[in-house]
Amino acid sequence: MSLLTTLNDDIKTAMRAKDKSALGVLRLLKAAIQNEQIKVGRDLDGGEELAVLSREMKQRRDSLVEFEKAGREDLAEKAKIEMAIVEKYLPEQLSEDEIRKIVQTAIDKTGATSQAEFGKVMGLVMPQVRGKADGGLVNAIVKDSLQKN
């Protein structure tokens, strides 16, 4: 079953339950996927759908940080609720230890020894963790690991 079909089913369920917050987020996710389909001119594969969901999650994560900085607890709470809804459609997130193992494997494969080879390592790591880990966390772990080597 495609993600779009799942979203449509969940939208119907949210409409029946009169869950306005979930309905709004689900409609936004559906629109984001449809817009991406229009942009590429075909149906999205699983990886592309995952990239759209990851982008939506990142937007909400960034918004949450900004709302908390501004002391807007009402908006921060709304962002947390939206993140919980988006999270349901993302695969299970990798732990920091799992990310570190993937990064170390990539460092070993590339033979990277300095920050100058950051791009090589990220190039190997990101396809493996896309949608399963926050890019900022992966970035920090790669930098940390390269400094230790």
SETOR-453168 format. One record per residue: residue number from 1; residue in one letter; x, y, z of N, C-alpha, C in turn. Coordinates in nm, 2 decimals. Layout:
<recs>
[NUM,'a',[X,Y,Z],[X,Y,Z],[X,Y,Z]]
...
</recs>
This chain:
<recs>
[1,'m',[0.08,-0.12,0.00],[0.00,0.00,0.00],[0.09,0.12,0.00]]
[2,'s',[0.06,0.22,-0.09],[0.14,0.34,-0.10],[0.11,0.43,0.02]]
[3,'l',[0.20,0.52,0.04],[0.19,0.62,0.15],[0.06,0.71,0.12]]
[4,'l',[0.04,0.74,0.00],[-0.07,0.83,-0.04],[-0.20,0.76,0.00]]
[5,'t',[-0.21,0.63,-0.03],[-0.33,0.55,0.01],[-0.35,0.55,0.16]]
[6,'t',[-0.24,0.53,0.23],[-0.25,0.52,0.37],[-0.30,0.66,0.43]]
[7,'l',[-0.24,0.77,0.37],[-0.28,0.90,0.42],[-0.43,0.93,0.39]]
[8,'n',[-0.47,0.89,0.27],[-0.61,0.91,0.24],[-0.70,0.83,0.34]]
[9,'d',[-0.67,0.71,0.37],[-0.75,0.63,0.47],[-0.75,0.70,0.60]]
[10,'d',[-0.63,0.75,0.64],[-0.62,0.81,0.78],[-0.69,0.95,0.78]]
[11,'i',[-0.69,1.02,0.66],[-0.77,1.14,0.65],[-0.92,1.11,0.68]]
[12,'k',[-0.97,1.01,0.61],[-1.11,0.97,0.63],[-1.14,0.94,0.78]]
[13,'t',[-1.05,0.86,0.84],[-1.06,0.83,0.98],[-1.06,0.95,1.07]]
[14,'a',[-0.97,1.05,1.04],[-0.97,1.17,1.12],[-1.09,1.25,1.10]]
[15,'m',[-1.15,1.25,0.98],[-1.27,1.33,0.95],[-1.39,1.27,1.03]]
[16,'r',[-1.39,1.14,1.03],[-1.50,1.07,1.11],[-1.49,1.10,1.26]]
[17,'a',[-1.36,1.10,1.30],[-1.34,1.12,1.45],[-1.34,1.27,1.48]]
[18,'k',[-1.36,1.36,1.38],[-1.36,1.50,1.40],[-1.23,1.55,1.47]]
[19,'d',[-1.12,1.49,1.43],[-0.99,1.53,1.49],[-0.92,1.63,1.40]]
[20,'k',[-0.95,1.76,1.43],[-0.91,1.87,1.34],[-0.75,1.88,1.33]]
[21,'s',[-0.68,1.86,1.44],[-0.54,1.88,1.44],[-0.47,1.77,1.35]]
[22,'a',[-0.51,1.65,1.37],[-0.46,1.54,1.29],[-0.50,1.56,1.14]]
[23,'l',[-0.62,1.60,1.12],[-0.67,1.62,0.98],[-0.59,1.72,0.91]]
[24,'g',[-0.56,1.83,0.97],[-0.48,1.94,0.91],[-0.34,1.89,0.87]]
[25,'v',[-0.27,1.82,0.97],[-0.14,1.77,0.94],[-0.14,1.66,0.83]]
[26,'l',[-0.24,1.57,0.83],[-0.25,1.47,0.73],[-0.27,1.53,0.59]]
[27,'r',[-0.35,1.63,0.58],[-0.38,1.70,0.46],[-0.25,1.77,0.41]]
[28,'l',[-0.18,1.83,0.50],[-0.05,1.89,0.46],[0.05,1.79,0.40]]
[29,'l',[0.06,1.67,0.47],[0.15,1.57,0.42],[0.11,1.52,0.29]]
[30,'k',[-0.02,1.50,0.27],[-0.07,1.45,0.14],[-0.04,1.55,0.03]]
[31,'a',[-0.06,1.68,0.06],[-0.03,1.79,-0.04],[0.11,1.79,-0.07]]
[32,'a',[0.20,1.77,0.03],[0.34,1.78,0.01],[0.39,1.66,-0.09]]
[33,'i',[0.33,1.55,-0.07],[0.36,1.43,-0.15],[0.31,1.46,-0.29]]
[34,'q',[0.19,1.50,-0.30],[0.13,1.53,-0.44],[0.21,1.64,-0.51]]
[35,'n',[0.25,1.74,-0.44],[0.33,1.85,-0.50],[0.46,1.79,-0.55]]
[36,'e',[0.52,1.70,-0.48],[0.65,1.64,-0.52],[0.62,1.56,-0.65]]
[37,'q',[0.51,1.48,-0.65],[0.48,1.40,-0.77],[0.46,1.49,-0.89]]
[38,'i',[0.40,1.60,-0.87],[0.38,1.70,-0.99],[0.52,1.75,-1.03]]
[39,'k',[0.60,1.78,-0.93],[0.73,1.83,-0.97],[0.82,1.73,-1.05]]
[40,'v',[0.81,1.61,-1.01],[0.89,1.51,-1.08],[0.82,1.44,-1.20]]
[41,'g',[0.69,1.46,-1.20],[0.61,1.42,-1.32],[0.58,1.27,-1.32]]
[42,'r',[0.58,1.21,-1.20],[0.55,1.06,-1.19],[0.52,1.03,-1.05]]
[43,'d',[0.47,0.91,-1.02],[0.45,0.87,-0.88],[0.58,0.85,-0.81]]
[44,'l',[0.58,0.88,-0.69],[0.71,0.87,-0.61],[0.73,0.73,-0.56]]
[45,'d',[0.86,0.69,-0.56],[0.89,0.56,-0.50],[0.90,0.58,-0.35]]
[46,'g',[0.92,0.47,-0.28],[0.93,0.47,-0.13],[1.03,0.57,-0.07]]
[47,'g',[1.15,0.57,-0.14],[1.26,0.66,-0.09],[1.22,0.80,-0.11]]
[48,'e',[1.16,0.83,-0.22],[1.12,0.97,-0.24],[1.01,1.02,-0.14]]
[49,'e',[0.91,0.93,-0.12],[0.81,0.96,-0.02],[0.87,0.98,0.12]]
[50,'l',[0.97,0.90,0.15],[1.04,0.91,0.28],[1.11,1.05,0.29]]
[51,'a',[1.17,1.09,0.18],[1.24,1.22,0.17],[1.14,1.33,0.20]]
[52,'v',[1.02,1.32,0.14],[0.92,1.43,0.16],[0.88,1.43,0.31]]
[53,'l',[0.86,1.31,0.37],[0.82,1.31,0.51],[0.93,1.36,0.60]]
[54,'s',[1.06,1.32,0.57],[1.17,1.37,0.64],[1.18,1.53,0.64]]
[55,'r',[1.15,1.58,0.52],[1.16,1.73,0.51],[1.05,1.79,0.59]]
[56,'e',[0.93,1.73,0.59],[0.82,1.78,0.67],[0.85,1.77,0.82]]
[57,'m',[0.91,1.67,0.86],[0.95,1.65,1.00],[1.06,1.76,1.04]]
[58,'k',[1.15,1.78,0.95],[1.26,1.88,0.98],[1.20,2.02,0.99]]
[59,'q',[1.10,2.05,0.91],[1.04,2.18,0.92],[0.97,2.20,1.06]]
[60,'r',[0.90,2.09,1.10],[0.84,2.10,1.23],[0.94,2.11,1.35]]
[61,'r',[1.05,2.03,1.33],[1.15,2.03,1.44],[1.21,2.17,1.45]]
[62,'d',[1.24,2.23,1.33],[1.30,2.37,1.33],[1.20,2.47,1.39]]
[63,'s',[1.07,2.46,1.35],[0.97,2.55,1.41],[0.96,2.53,1.56]]
[64,'l',[0.97,2.41,1.61],[0.97,2.39,1.75],[1.08,2.46,1.82]]
[65,'v',[1.20,2.45,1.77],[1.31,2.52,1.83],[1.29,2.67,1.83]]
[66,'e',[1.24,2.73,1.72],[1.21,2.87,1.72],[1.10,2.91,1.81]]
[67,'f',[1.00,2.84,1.82],[0.89,2.87,1.91],[0.93,2.87,2.06]]
[68,'e',[1.02,2.77,2.09],[1.07,2.76,2.23],[1.16,2.88,2.26]]
[69,'k',[1.24,2.92,2.16],[1.33,3.04,2.18],[1.24,3.16,2.21]]
[70,'a',[1.13,3.17,2.13],[1.05,3.29,2.14],[0.95,3.28,2.26]]
[71,'g',[0.95,3.17,2.34],[0.87,3.16,2.45],[0.72,3.13,2.42]]
[72,'r',[0.70,3.08,2.30],[0.56,3.06,2.25],[0.52,2.91,2.28]]
[73,'e',[0.49,2.88,2.40],[0.46,2.75,2.44],[0.34,2.69,2.37]]
[74,'d',[0.24,2.78,2.34],[0.12,2.73,2.27],[0.16,2.68,2.13]]
[75,'l',[0.24,2.75,2.06],[0.28,2.70,1.92],[0.38,2.59,1.93]]
[76,'a',[0.46,2.59,2.04],[0.56,2.47,2.06],[0.48,2.35,2.08]]
[77,'e',[0.37,2.35,2.16],[0.29,2.24,2.19],[0.22,2.18,2.06]]
[78,'k',[0.18,2.28,1.98],[0.11,2.24,1.85],[0.22,2.17,1.76]]
[79,'a',[0.34,2.22,1.76],[0.44,2.16,1.68],[0.48,2.02,1.72]]
[80,'k',[0.48,2.00,1.86],[0.50,1.87,1.91],[0.40,1.77,1.87]]
[81,'i',[0.27,1.81,1.87],[0.16,1.73,1.83],[0.17,1.69,1.68]]
[82,'e',[0.21,1.79,1.60],[0.23,1.76,1.46],[0.34,1.67,1.43]]
[83,'m',[0.45,1.68,1.51],[0.57,1.59,1.49],[0.53,1.45,1.53]]
[84,'a',[0.45,1.43,1.63],[0.40,1.30,1.67],[0.32,1.23,1.56]]
[85,'i',[0.24,1.31,1.49],[0.16,1.26,1.38],[0.25,1.22,1.26]]
[86,'v',[0.34,1.31,1.22],[0.43,1.28,1.11],[0.52,1.16,1.14]]
[87,'e',[0.56,1.15,1.27],[0.65,1.04,1.31],[0.59,0.90,1.29]]
[88,'k',[0.45,0.89,1.29],[0.38,0.77,1.26],[0.41,0.71,1.13]]
[89,'y',[0.44,0.80,1.03],[0.46,0.76,0.89],[0.61,0.74,0.86]]
[90,'l',[0.70,0.77,0.95],[0.84,0.75,0.93],[0.88,0.62,0.98]]
[91,'p',[0.99,0.56,0.93],[1.04,0.43,0.98],[1.10,0.46,1.12]]
[92,'e',[1.11,0.35,1.20],[1.17,0.37,1.33],[1.31,0.44,1.32]]
[93,'q',[1.33,0.53,1.41],[1.45,0.61,1.41],[1.57,0.53,1.47]]
[94,'l',[1.69,0.55,1.41],[1.81,0.48,1.46],[1.85,0.54,1.59]]
[95,'s',[1.91,0.46,1.67],[1.97,0.52,1.80],[2.11,0.58,1.76]]
[96,'e',[2.15,0.66,1.85],[2.28,0.73,1.83],[2.40,0.62,1.81]]
[97,'d',[2.39,0.51,1.89],[2.49,0.41,1.88],[2.49,0.34,1.74]]
[98,'e',[2.37,0.32,1.69],[2.36,0.26,1.55],[2.41,0.36,1.45]]
[99,'i',[2.38,0.48,1.46],[2.44,0.58,1.37],[2.59,0.59,1.38]]
[100,'r',[2.64,0.58,1.50],[2.79,0.58,1.52],[2.85,0.46,1.45]]
[101,'k',[2.79,0.35,1.45],[2.84,0.23,1.39],[2.85,0.25,1.24]]
[102,'i',[2.74,0.30,1.18],[2.73,0.32,1.04],[2.84,0.42,1.00]]
[103,'v',[2.85,0.53,1.08],[2.95,0.63,1.05],[3.09,0.57,1.05]]
[104,'q',[3.12,0.49,1.15],[3.25,0.43,1.16],[3.28,0.34,1.05]]
[105,'t',[3.18,0.26,1.00],[3.20,0.18,0.89],[3.23,0.26,0.76]]
[106,'a',[3.16,0.37,0.75],[3.19,0.46,0.63],[3.33,0.52,0.64]]
[107,'i',[3.37,0.56,0.76],[3.51,0.61,0.77],[3.61,0.51,0.74]]
[108,'d',[3.59,0.38,0.78],[3.68,0.28,0.75],[3.68,0.25,0.60]]
[109,'k',[3.57,0.25,0.54],[3.56,0.22,0.39],[3.63,0.33,0.31]]
[110,'t',[3.61,0.46,0.35],[3.67,0.57,0.27],[3.82,0.60,0.31]]
[111,'g',[3.86,0.55,0.43],[3.99,0.58,0.48],[4.00,0.72,0.53]]
[112,'a',[3.89,0.79,0.55],[3.89,0.93,0.59],[3.97,0.95,0.73]]
[113,'t',[4.05,1.05,0.73],[4.13,1.08,0.85],[4.11,1.22,0.90]]
[114,'s',[4.05,1.31,0.82],[4.04,1.45,0.86],[3.90,1.51,0.82]]
[115,'q',[3.88,1.63,0.87],[3.75,1.70,0.84],[3.74,1.73,0.69]]
[116,'a',[3.85,1.73,0.62],[3.85,1.76,0.47],[3.78,1.65,0.40]]
[117,'e',[3.77,1.53,0.46],[3.70,1.42,0.39],[3.56,1.40,0.44]]
[118,'f',[3.51,1.50,0.51],[3.37,1.50,0.56],[3.27,1.46,0.45]]
[119,'g',[3.28,1.52,0.34],[3.18,1.50,0.23],[3.18,1.35,0.18]]
[120,'k',[3.30,1.29,0.18],[3.31,1.15,0.14],[3.23,1.06,0.23]]
[121,'v',[3.25,1.09,0.36],[3.18,1.00,0.46],[3.03,1.03,0.46]]
[122,'m',[2.99,1.15,0.46],[2.85,1.18,0.45],[2.78,1.12,0.33]]
[123,'g',[2.85,1.12,0.22],[2.80,1.06,0.10],[2.77,0.91,0.11]]
[124,'l',[2.85,0.84,0.19],[2.82,0.70,0.22],[2.71,0.68,0.33]]
[125,'v',[2.71,0.77,0.43],[2.62,0.75,0.54],[2.48,0.79,0.51]]
[126,'m',[2.46,0.90,0.44],[2.32,0.95,0.43],[2.23,0.86,0.35]]
[127,'p',[2.27,0.79,0.25],[2.17,0.70,0.18],[2.13,0.58,0.28]]
[128,'q',[2.22,0.55,0.37],[2.18,0.44,0.47],[2.09,0.48,0.58]]
[129,'v',[2.09,0.61,0.61],[2.01,0.66,0.73],[1.90,0.75,0.69]]
[130,'r',[1.88,0.78,0.56],[1.78,0.87,0.51],[1.64,0.83,0.57]]
[131,'g',[1.58,0.92,0.63],[1.45,0.90,0.69],[1.45,0.83,0.82]]
[132,'k',[1.56,0.77,0.86],[1.57,0.69,0.98],[1.65,0.77,1.09]]
[133,'a',[1.71,0.88,1.05],[1.79,0.96,1.15],[1.78,1.11,1.11]]
[134,'d',[1.79,1.20,1.21],[1.80,1.34,1.18],[1.93,1.37,1.12]]
[135,'g',[1.93,1.45,1.01],[2.05,1.48,0.94],[2.15,1.56,1.02]]
[136,'g',[2.10,1.65,1.11],[2.18,1.73,1.20],[2.26,1.64,1.30]]
[137,'l',[2.19,1.54,1.35],[2.26,1.45,1.44],[2.37,1.37,1.37]]
[138,'v',[2.33,1.32,1.25],[2.43,1.25,1.17],[2.55,1.34,1.14]]
[139,'n',[2.53,1.46,1.10],[2.63,1.56,1.07],[2.73,1.57,1.19]]
[140,'a',[2.67,1.59,1.31],[2.74,1.61,1.43],[2.83,1.48,1.47]]
[141,'i',[2.77,1.37,1.45],[2.84,1.24,1.47],[2.96,1.22,1.38]]
[142,'v',[2.94,1.25,1.25],[3.04,1.24,1.15],[3.16,1.34,1.19]]
[143,'k',[3.13,1.46,1.22],[3.23,1.56,1.26],[3.31,1.51,1.38]]
[144,'d',[3.23,1.46,1.48],[3.29,1.42,1.61],[3.38,1.30,1.58]]
[145,'s',[3.34,1.20,1.50],[3.41,1.08,1.47],[3.54,1.12,1.39]]
[146,'l',[3.53,1.21,1.30],[3.65,1.25,1.22],[3.75,1.32,1.30]]
[147,'q',[3.71,1.40,1.41],[3.80,1.47,1.49],[3.88,1.37,1.58]]
[148,'k',[3.81,1.26,1.62],[3.88,1.15,1.70],[3.98,1.08,1.62]]
[149,'n',[3.96,1.06,1.49],[4.05,0.98,1.41],[4.18,1.06,1.38]]
</recs>
